[in-house]
Amino acid sequence: MKIENPNPLQWNFSKRSQQLQSSAIREILKITMRPEITSFAGGLPSPATFPVERMKAAFDTVLTQQGKIALQYGPTDGYGPLREWVANSLSTDGARILPEQVLMVSGSQQGLDLLGKVLIDEGSNVMVETPSYLGALQAFSIYGPNFISVPSDEQGLIPSAVEELGKGARLLYSLPNFQNPTGRTLPLERRFALVEACARLGLPLIEDDPYGALSYRNDPLPKMLNMNPAGVIYMGSFSKVLTPGIRLGYVVAPTPLILKMEQAKQAADLHTAQLTQMVVYEAVKDGFLQTHIPTIRKLYADQCQAMLDALQTYFPAGTSWTKPEGGMFIWVTLPKHIDSGALLKEAVEQHVAFVPGAPFYANEPQHNTLRLSFVTVPPEKIRAGVERLGKLIAAKL
């Protein structure tokens, strides 16, 4: 039986939901699905790095040997052996991380949302880099913070500025390794200075580190977590070193915060999928990442160099860009009169796409910036796409 002529439903959306905005990157990705587009837009890892056979074998093993456990509900804090593996992988001689300090989450994006939920009230001061990761700004924004943009330079956050601006803030969010969107890396001396500044202020420091393992030349710099485990919240992910499709990340923090985040996670999804956690543990437990990650580094280093070479060849004078030593991104600064949002529309007509820089700023966006990602595009297409983009920019000078 069907009701005839029902009155149209009037949706009364919450004030919080009315603040929601679509991710600029996700909207651009709809365009880049077209096969003729050379896309430098998505922050997607290269499918060429996905260890399909290793994951298939891990699924088979888990389902054959522990299928009834893997397909059942699991604990909110995560699969015990995997939490222990994470804790051991992050421990150093001077800073032992315990499994109870680890919370498994459904991708690090959920970790950001949970941190916002338990640490941010409406009007809370939240400190972020300039520019910062768009996904973090999006996750935190729903809780109504007052974003404080910390001045940065080509080496990242300026610790002295944290001292000046950080009093009374709820948290400081940072990406010290091959930052999204700029690709820059925070030097060792600044890491120490930043940790010390936050400790003096009693300011929780979030160290988001999805790209830290993707160094092209050297071992990653020491983690800020190990400099002060009592004051640093560390976020890690399997998306960039294994596969993003499993949606698995983790948060490492002092136990009072982990317990509060666990309560928030119970309300959100009860627990992260037991099956995928067990499969990831099966895949990584015997040291697989130690041989797998170098293959990712080599591929990304080659493609990064291809883009840097193309930028040097085809971009006109008056433009500048970062030269990352790892990760997935290059940040371009154009002459001030060029709006990268308007440029994108012209670029798509020429079958090339990128992400305009403005959405990465919490305050005072710089419209003459843009982000390029090179890891999903082969070198010959990188060269051709950068050439087309360079011609469009040159025409505006």
C-alpha positions, 0 to 999 in steps of 0.5 A: 500500500502506498500513501497518496499525495504525501506532504513534502518532507521538510528536512531540519538539518542540525546547525552542525550539518549546515557547516559541512562542505564537500572536499575540494579534492573529492569534487575535482576527482569526479572530473579526473575520472575521465580517461583523457585527463592527466590528473595531478590532483588526487593524493592517491597512492599508485596502484602499482604499489599494491601488494595484491598477491600478499594481501590475497594470501593473507586473506586466505590464511586468516579466513582458513585458520581463524575465519569465525574470529575474523568475521565476528565483532571485535574490541573497540580498541582493535585487534590485540596482536596488531596493536602490539605490532604497532607499539613495537614498531614505534618504540625506541630505547628511550621511549617505550610505546605500550599496546594500550596506547594504540587505538586502531581506527577506520583510516586516519581520517576517522582518527582526526574526527575522533580527536576533534570530537573529544578535544574541540569545543565550539570556539576552541583555538586550534593551531594548524600549519600554513597551509595545512592538510585539507582533510584535517581542516574538514574534520575539525571544522565541524566542531566549530573551532577558531583556527589559528594559522601558525606561520611557516616557511620553506622548512615548515612550522616556525616553533617560536610562533607557536610560543607566541600564539599557542597559549590557551589552544586545545591542540596543534596539528602538524605533518612533519614529514613530506607534508600534504600539500607542500611536500616539505619536511620539518628539520630535526632542530625544529622538531625538538624546538616544537616539542619543547614549545608545546611541552612548556605550553601544555599543548597537545601536539598531533604528529600526523605521519602517513608519509614518513616511510616514503623518504627517497634518500635517507631514513626518516627523521626521528619521530616527535612521539619519541621525544615526548610520548606524554605530550605527542599524539601520533597518527599512522596509516597503512594506506600509503605503505600497503593499500588505502582500500582496507581503511586502516590507521591508528592513533598513539597517545597517552592512555587517558586520551585513548580511553576517551577516544575509544568511548567516542569510537564506540558511538561511531562504529563500535570497532574497526573491521576485525577481518581487515585488521587480522589480514593486515597483521598477517601481511606485515607480521614477518617484516614484509614492509621492510622489503616492500616500502623500498619499492614504493620509494624507488617508484615515487622518487623516479616520478618526482624527479620526472616532474621536477625536471618537467617543471624546470623545463616548461614552467615560466620564470616567476613560478617556484615550487618545492623539491620534496625528498619524499612523499607524494606532493609538490607545491607550486607558487604562481605570480600573485595575479594568477588565480589557480582556481580559474586556471584549473578550469582552463587546464581541464579543457587542456586535459590536465588537472591539479588541486588549487591551493586556497582550500588548504589554508585555514585563514587568508588563502593564497589563491596563487598556489596549487598542489601537484601529485605525481605518483599515479602518472607515468613519466611520459604523461607527467612531462606532457601534462606539465608542458600543457600547464606551463603554457597556460601559465605563461599565457597569463604573464 
